[in-house]
Amino acid sequence: MPVMRASRPESKQKIGDVLYEQLKCEHGKLAGKLVGMLLEGLPHEHLATLCHEPGALKELVSKAAPLLEIQRQDLASQPLVTADGIELLVLLVLLASPSLSRL
């Protein structure tokens, strides 16, 4: 069943699976977090497009992955930055990305 023809929850799962497979080699443990944030923050149509345009996905994620890497570091030296704050910042970067305007 094509990604766009499945029911929304089933389609979202399939999209997540496709995106995860595309990201896991390059981003390892961050792939799941990145996919979760994409699924949560982007409209269904944009997600489906990212499945078929690996270049757009790579460009979008290249802006978010470095910010998520900060979350994995010891945040004790940055007491004003919380894990939730980093996730929000990454989501905002994804939503503001020029890549989305082309989708």
N, C-alpha and C positions, 0 to 999 in steps of 0.2 A: 504494500500500500504506500503510495507516494506521501511524502511528508505533509504536503498541504491538504490532502484529502482525508486524513485521519481526523478523529474528533480532537478538540483542543487539548485535553489532558494527554491523550495518546500521542498526538502530534508533538506536543511540547517535550515529551519523553524521547521521542525519536529524534527531534532536533537536538536535544541535549546529548544524546548518544553520538550523533554525527559530529557535533562540535567538539565533544570530548576526544573523540578519535583523532580529530585534526590537531588538537592542542597538546595531547599527552606527551608526544615525543619531545617537543621543544620546551614545554613548560612543566613537565613532571608533576609534582605534587600540587602545584598551583593550578593545574588544568581544571580540576573539579571546582575549585573556588571561582575561577574565571567563568566557567560555564554557568554556574549557579547565579552569578551576578548578571551575566548576559540574559539568562532566562527570566530573571526577576525584573530587570530594568528596561528591556527592549520590547517593542511591539512584535507580535507574532510574525508579521510580514517581513520585518527586518531580520528576524532570526532565521526564517526560511531562506532568505536571500543569502545570508552569511554561509549557510550550508553549501551553497552552490558557487560562492565566490571566495575561495580561500585567500586571495590577495586582500580583499576587504576585511576579512576576519583577522588576518595577520596584522594589518595596519592598525585596526581597532585595538587589538589585544596588546600590541607593542607599546601603546601608550599607558595601558593599565597595569601590565605585569610588573614594571619597576616599582609602582606604588604599593602593590600587594607584597612585594619582596620586603618592603619596610616593615610590614606587619610581622613577618617571620623573624625579624631581628629583635634583639632585646630592646624593648621600648622603655626600660627603666631610665635611660639617659634622656628620654623625651617625655617627661611625666604629663605634659599637656595633650599628648597624642594618644588616643585610645584605639583599640582594634576596630571598634564600630566607626570611629571617625575616619580611619583609613579606608574602610569599606565604602563609606559614604563618598569620600573623595574620589575613589576609583570609579564608582558608579556615575558621579557627576562628569568625570573625564570621559567615560564611555558615551554618555548621553550628549555631550557637547562636541564630540569628535566630528570633524568634517567628513569622515568616512560615511557617517549616517546620512548626510545630505545627498549622497550619491545613490543610496539604496532605494 
